[in-house]
């Protein structure tokens, strides 16, 4: 190779390195925005990457470091991100100026993972608007009420299983059993199929999903490669989910649609809405692949994030027995009023249950951080009192630090304390309580997730006491990972409770004192 050719290659590579890496890592310095000096390639993520801290706790460090700023700069590896601290500015970006920030970053490459890549969270622009409009009726109050009986049956199966097992096991991994409950509820409400993962613990549905959606180190690695180095992930053909998952879910949807078409079956679920839209002029092409994509991601959210959120709820109740007792009193009262069969309306009017669930979601939000992507040039106010307004451009990234906002002592006195009373006093500002996001792109299934969790607690607490186990860490220590998990799992003791509250078993017979 001639020296001039080699020199040209080195010069070209250097220019590319500068523009694609080093120039990005000087972005906030040029804008004079508060930030921590990044490390090449790693940005501000070194402590997380080398497992010195969890992703959410690292962001909290930066959040606290710039306590006087409306926002600060964060280098998520090589991606510059404007992290918004000010609640009013969060409201402006996510609601008032939504059209300027209507998209999110793509987390999964559609070409590599056609099922996961077409999910509602990744869709953009008008296509997202049409899909959101189509799917929203799946989660109205009337639809939730229709699904309530299905979820209640799953909760009864869950508690009946526990009462049989309690005498043979001294401690429970709550993640395992609540994942089974979550599997059953989402399977029946999203796919229209009955899966009893307690009677049939080795059923194909549960085992395949558990393996596919396990957020182990390999899954986290693939997730971050898709998020931060999408071109490299594509070159490496790094798929989030294998062909077996795609085939399994596609067959379920295909068979469900076929049976309903042939037998005229109608159910209040997501698949039904998509079926009804096939023959309408909605601008959407609803084939089996599209139906599978939306149902699969609904399952992904309902299985992983909701089951984990419920685990945190049982944990905080176990380590706060006084709160557990107070909640049980409210639940027992509802059982008496409804003759052992709580109704949808009764559960929705339980104020202390609502406060307990909300406080658990404040401390341990299902998603610790969410993003928006600028699509129209927009002026932001000065980050600090001595700064100047800046203009962010299409393609710039915005981040909302849910975990950090929820633990800011400015908004929550004694933020590390589990205190449901703060939600009963009316002291919580909705702008700083956003466990499911905020604005038009907030989680579409938040009502479903809340109902799933509340029904579980309503059926569990009258019949079981939750207690810490020797494996239970108090206070909880979060795993040094990207997802909200304790470092050693959700281990609790469960004891059968002597109760005079009438409880309806899955057989439909009412018994006393189970």
N, C-alpha and C positions, 0 to 999 in steps of 0.2 A: 504494500500500500504506500503510495506516495505521501511524503510528509505534508504536502499542501492539503491532500484529501483528509488525512488524519486530523489536521488542525481544524478543518472545516467541520468535521464531525464533532470534535470537542467543543468548538464554539457554538454549534447548534444545540448540543446537549446542555451547555451552560445557560444559554438563553432560555431554553425550555424549563430548566430547573428554576431559574429566577422567576419567570412569569407564572409558572404553575405552582410553585411552592414558596420560595422566599418572598416574592411580592405579596402573596396572600398573607403571609405571616407578618407583614408590616402594615397591614390595612388599617388597624385601629390607631397605630402611631401616626399615620398620615392624617387621620380624621381627628386626632387629639381627643380620643375617647378613653376613659379609665380602663385599664386592662393590665394583666400580668404578662410580662415578656414571655413569649412562647419558645419552645424548643423545636428546631426543624423537624418536620414530619409529625412529631408527637403533639405539637401544639401545647395546650395546657393539660393534657390527659396523661402525663407520665405516671403520676402517683396511682391513678386508676389502672393504667395498663399493667403496671408492675405489682398490682394487687396490694397496695399500701392502704387503700381506702375504697369505699363503695363509690359508685358513680354519683349518687344523689348527695352523699356527704361531701364529696369533693366540690360539687357545685355550690353547696351551702357555704363552704369556706370562702369561695369567691364572692358569693352573695353578701356575706357578713363583712368582707374586706372593703366593699364599696358601699357602705351603709348610707352615705350621703348622696349617692347618685341615683338618678331616675333609671339609668340603665348602664351597663358596662359591656366591654368586649370580651368574648371568650373564644379561644381557638379550639374547636372540637376536632382535634388532630389538625388537618390543613384547612378546615372549613371555618371561616370567621362567622361568629354568631353574635347578634345583638341580644343580650339577656336583659329582659325588662323587669325592673324591680317595682316600679311605681304602679299601684293599682289603677289609677285613673288612666294612665297611658296604656295599660293592658286592655282596659275597657275600650279605649279609642281604637286600638289596633285590631282587636278581635270582633268588635261590634260596630262602632260608628264608622270606621274606615275599612270594614270587612272586604269590600270589593278590591281594595288595594293589597290585601293580604289573604286572599281567598284560598290559596293553595298550600299544600304541605309538601315536605320533602318526600321523595319516593324511597321507601324503605326496602322494597323488593322489586327486582328487575322482572318486568312482565314477560320478557322473552325467555328468561330462565325458569320462572315459576308462574306460568299463566294463571293458575288458580289463585295463588296469594297475591300476585301482581295486579289483579283487577279489582282488588278489594276497595270498599268505599273510602277508606282512609287515604289511599294513594291516588284516587281519581282526582282530576283537575278540571277547573273551568266549568263550562256548561254541562259537560258529561257528568261531573260530580253533582251539579244542581239537579239534574233530571233523576239521577239515581237516588239521591237523598229524598227528593220529593216522592219517589215511588216507594221507598222502603219505610219512610216515617210512619205511615198508617199501621205498620206492624207493631208499633210500640205506643199507641194511644192508650188512654185509660180503659176504654172499652175492650181493646184487645188484651190488655193486661188482666182484666177481670175474667175474660174467657180462658186465659192460660192459668189462672190462679188454681183451679182444681187440679190441673195436671201437675203443677209444682208441689201442691200440698200432698199429693199422692207420693211423689218422690221423697218428700220430707218424712212422711210416715214410714216408708220403706227404710230410709236412713236410720231413723230412731229405733225401729224394730230390730234392725241388724245390730245396733249398738247394745241393746238390752240383752241380746243373746250372747254377745261376745264379752260383755263387761266382766263376767265371772271367770273368764279364762285368760284375760290380758290385764297386765298391771298398768300399761301406758300405751297411748295411742299416738301415732304419727298423724296429726290432723290433716296434713296435706293429702295423704293417701285417701282417707275416707271422704273428705270434702271434695276431692277431685272426682270421686265416684258419683257423689250427689250432683255435682255440677254437670258431669257427663250426662246423667239421666235427664236432668231438667232441660238442657239445651237440645239434646237429641229429640225429645218429644215436642218441644216448642219450636224448634227451627226446622227439623227434618221430618217431623210427624211420625216418628217411630218410637216404639217402647223398648227401652234398654234398661233392665234392672241389674245394675252393676254390683249389687249386694248379694242377690241370689245367684248371680252368674258372674263371679269376679274375673273370670278369664275370657269373657266375651270378646270377640274380635274388635268390636267398636272401641271399647275402653282401652284395650292393650295397644292397639295400633295408634290411637290418638295420644296415649301417654308416652309412647316411644317417640312419636313424631314431634310432639310439642314440649318435650323435656328441655328446659332452658339450662342445659349443661354448658360447659366451657366451649364446646365445639359449636353449639347453636349460637351462643353469644358472639363467638368469633365471626361466624357467617353473617350474623345480623349487622355487626359493625363494619364488615367489609362492604356489604351492600349499601350501608348508610354513608360511609366515608370514602370508600374507594370503589365506586360502582364500576368503573371501566376495568379495573383489575379483577373484580369479582366476575365480570362477564368474560374476560379473557381466560380465567381459570375455570369457567363453567361451574361456578360455586352456587349450587342450588340449595335453597332453604329446605325444600321438601322433595322427597324422592317420588318416582313415578307410581309407586305402590299407593301412596297417599292420594294422589290425583285420581287413580283408577278406582280406589275404594269409595271416595266421596262422590265421584261422578256416577258410579253405579247406584249408589243410594238415591241420589237425586233423580236419575233417570227412571228407576223403578217406582219411586214415589209418584212422579208425574204421570207415568204410564197407568198405574193403578187408579189414581184419582180421575184421570181422563176417562178410563174405561168404566169405572163404577160410579162416577158422579160424586165422589167424596169431596167435601168442603171442610177445611179446618182453618182456624184463625192464626195462621203462621206466615212466615216470610215466603216460603215456597208458593203458598196459595196466591199471595199478592203478585208474585212474578208470573205465575201461570195466567192470572187474569189480565195481565198487561200484554201478553203475547199478541193478542189480536186487536190491540188499540194503537192509535197513531201517537205513540209517546216519544218517538225519536230514538228509542232504545231497541236494540236487537237482542231479544231475550232467548238465546238458545240454552242448551243444557250446560255448556261451559260457563256462561255468564251466571246462571242460577247457582251452579256449583261454587263459583268464586265467592259470591256474596254469602251463601249459606256457610261455606267453610270458614270465612273470616269471622262471621257471627259466632261460630262455634269456638274459634280460636280465642276471641275476647271473653266469651262466656265461660270457657273452661279454665284458662290459665289465670287471667287477672281476677275474675270473680272468686274462684276457689281460694286464691291467695288472700284476697281481701277478707273472706270469711274466716280463714285461719287466724289472721290478726285479730278479728273480732273475738273469737273464742279465747285467744291468748290473753287479751286485756281483761276479759271477764274473769278468767281463772286467777289472775294475779291481783284482781280487785274484788274480793268476795262481797264487800258491802254493796258495790254497784250491781254485781250479779244478783244479789238477794232483792234489791230494789226493783230490778228489771223483772225478776221472776214474779214478784207480787203483782206487777201490772199485767203480766201474761196470764197468771192464774185468774185474775179478775176477768179478763177477756174470755177465758175458757168457761168460767161460770156463767157469764152473760150470754154466751152463744151455745150453751149446753154441750160443751166439749168439741165443738166444730167451728173454729174461728173463721170468720168471713173476710172477704177482701176489704170491705169497708171498715170492719173492726180493726184489722191490722194497720190500715192506713191512718187510723185515728189514734194510734198508740204513741203519745208524745215522748215518753221516756225511751221507748224502743228507737224511735227516730233519732233522739239525741245521742244514744249509745252508738248507733251505726254511724252517724255523722262524725262523732268524735274519733271513732276508730279510723274512718276515712281521712280525717284531718291528720292524724299522726302517721298513718301508713297509707297514703294515696295509692291506688292501683297503678297509676303512671306518675312518675316523679317529675317529669319534664315533657312539655310538648312544644311543637314548633309551628311556625307559619313562614311562608315564603313570599317575599314582596313581588308583586306583578306590575305595579305602577309606581313611578317615581313619587316619593312621599317625603315631606319634611318632618323631622322629629324635633321636639324642643331640645334645648341644651341638656346634656346629661348631668351637669353640675351647675351650681350657681355662678361660677366664674367661666363657664364654657359658652359655646355658641351653638345655635341650631345647626343640624346637619341634614343632608339630603341622602336618603337611602334609595338604592336603585333596584330595578327588577333583577331578581336572582339572589338578592341579599337574604340572609337567614335571620329569623327572629326566634328567640327562645323564651318560654314562660316557665319559671322554676317553681312548680307547684309545691314540692317538698319543702323548699326554703321559705316560701310565703307562709305555708301552714305552720312553720316553726319559728316565725319571727315574733320576738317578744313585744314588738310594737303593736301587733294585732292580737296576740294571744298571751296574756300573762301566764307565767310558768308553762311555757310551750311544751316542755317534755312531759308534763303531767297529764294523765288521762282523766279528763274532767267533763263528763256529759252535761253538767249544769250550765256550762257556757252557752250551749245551744238552747237551753230552756229560758235563759234570761234575755235572749234577744240581743246579745252583745256581739254576735258574729256578723261581719260585713260580707255579703255575698261576693264582693269583688276579690276577697282574699280567702274564700272557701270554694275551691274549684277542683274537686277530686276527679270530675269527669270532663274537665276543660271548661271553656266558656265561649259563648257566641254561636253562630250558625253551625260551626264545625265541631261543637262539643259532642261527646260520645252519644251516638244515636240509641244505644241500648241501656242508658243509665237507669231508666225505670225498671227494666227487666232485671238488671243486676241488683238493684235495691230490693225488689220484691223477692228475688231468689234468696238473698241473705236474710231478710226479715222473717220469711216463712221458716227457714231453717232454724233460727233462734227460737221462734215461737213454739215449734214442735220439740226442740231439744231440751230447753231449760226446765219445763215442768217435769221431765222424767229423768234428768241427769244433772248431777253436780259437776262442774268443771273445776279442777284443782291443778296446781303446778306439780310437775314431776321432778325428780332429781336431775333430769336432763334439761329442764326448763331454765333458760338463762334470764335472771332478773338483776338489773334491767336488761332488756333485749339488746343484743349486739347484731347489727346488720352484716350480712355477708359482703365481702369485698367484690361485688359483681355489679352488673348493669341493671339487675332486676331487684325489686324489693323483697328480700328473703332474709330470715335469720341465719346466722352462721352455722347453726347445728340443727336446724329443722324445728317443726312445730310439735313438740312433745308435751302432752298433757295427760293427767289422770282423769278418768270418768267414773263416777259412782252412780249406781241406780238410786233414784230418789223415792222416798216414801211420800206420796202426795195424795191429798184428798180431792185434787182437781180432776174432774172428769176428762178423760183423754180418749179420743176416737182412734181405734186401731185401723190398720189397713183393711181388715175384714169388714169394717163398718159397724162392729159392735162396740158399745161403750163400756169401759171397765173402770173400776176405781183403784187408785193407789198403785199404779204401775211403777 
